[in-house]
Amino acid sequence: MAESNTNGKRLEDSRLKVFIAVFEERSFTIAARKMGITQGAVSQCISDLEDKVGARLFERDRSGVSPTAEGETFRLFAKRIISDYEKLNVVFSDYPRYSTAIESLAHLKDSPVFPVLEDLL
């Protein structure tokens, strides 16, 4: 029998949250303050993301940072992934209850309304 995730742990990717904070604040320093981490950690995180995707996500200058075209695109994916993590955490916080609902909707997988239902979950 499936058990609920009641251990208080959450699945997430903090790198994406750091990226979103920098994107919204247009500043590594303000994003660091908002996230409760050092500016160096923010800088390293963004550098690591840029290395992984093979593109510069932000232009940096003395007045702050601004997203590149690649950064704008990355933001769309990051927001979706963060949202999916949040949904996953909700489902596994009370899996027995949600698994019944998911199983009852499984037959709709090939239906044209499935993407709409999937977004609601």
N, C-alpha and C positions, 0 to 999 in steps of 0.2 A: 504494500500500500504506500502511496506517495505521502510524503510529509511536507508540512509547511516550512518555509524558510523563516524561522523565528529567531535566528541567531543574530539579527541586527546587521548583518553584512549586506552590502549592496554592490552589485556589479556596475562598474562605471569606468570610463576612461578619463582620468583627470586632465590629460593633455588636451582633449577636445574642449573641456571647460575653460582651461587656461587660454586656448586660442580664442574662444568666444569672448572672454573677458577682455583680451587685448583688442579684439575687433571692435567691441562696444565702447571701450574707454579710449581707444586710440593712443594708449600709453602703456608701456611695460610696467612703469612704476605704479601707476594707479591700479592696473590689473593685479599686480602683486599684492598691494594693500587689500584690495577687494577679496582676493583668494586666500589671504593670510599666509603668503609665502614670500620668499625673497625675490627681489628684482632679478638676481642672477639665475634663480630657478626658472623664472618665467622666460628669460632670454634663452636658457638652455633648452627648455621645452619647445619653444618656437623653432629654434635652430634644428632640433631633432626632427620635428614635424616636416620642416622644409627639406631636410636631408632625405627623409622617408619618401616624400611625394616627388622629390626631384624638381621642386619649383620654389621660387621666393614667394612667400605668402604676404609679406609686408615690406613696404618701402620705409626705411628709417631715415629720420633727419633730426635736427636739434629740437624741432617743435613737437615731435612725437612720431607716430607711425601711421601709415595709411595702407589699407589693403590693396594688393595688386589684383589684376583680373583673376589670377589663379586663387588668390585669397578669398575673393568674392564667391567663386565657385566652391572652394573648400568649405566655406561657411554653410552653404546649403546642405552639403553632405553631413557636416559636423552636427548641425541642428537636428537633422533626421536621426542620426545615430544616437545622439543624446536622448532624444524622444523614445527611440526604440529601447534603449537601456532602461529608461524610466518605466516603460510598459512591462518589460521583462521582470523588473523588480516587483512591480505590483502583482503580476501573475504568480510569481514564486513566493510572495509573502503569504499567500493563501491558496496554494496550488490545488488542493482537492476541490475547492469551490470553482476555481477558474477552469480546471481541466474538464469538468462536466460541461461547461458552456462551450469550450473549444471543441470538444468531441461532438457536441450537438450541431456545431456549425461546419464541421469538416466536409459534409456532403455538398456544401455550397462552393467548394474550392474552385471548381471549373465554371462557376456562374459569373456573369459579367458584373454582378453586384459585390463579388468577393473583395475586390480592392477597397471598396467603400467600407465594408464591414471590418476589414483588416485595419483600416485607419482608426476605426472607432474603438478597437480593442486596446 
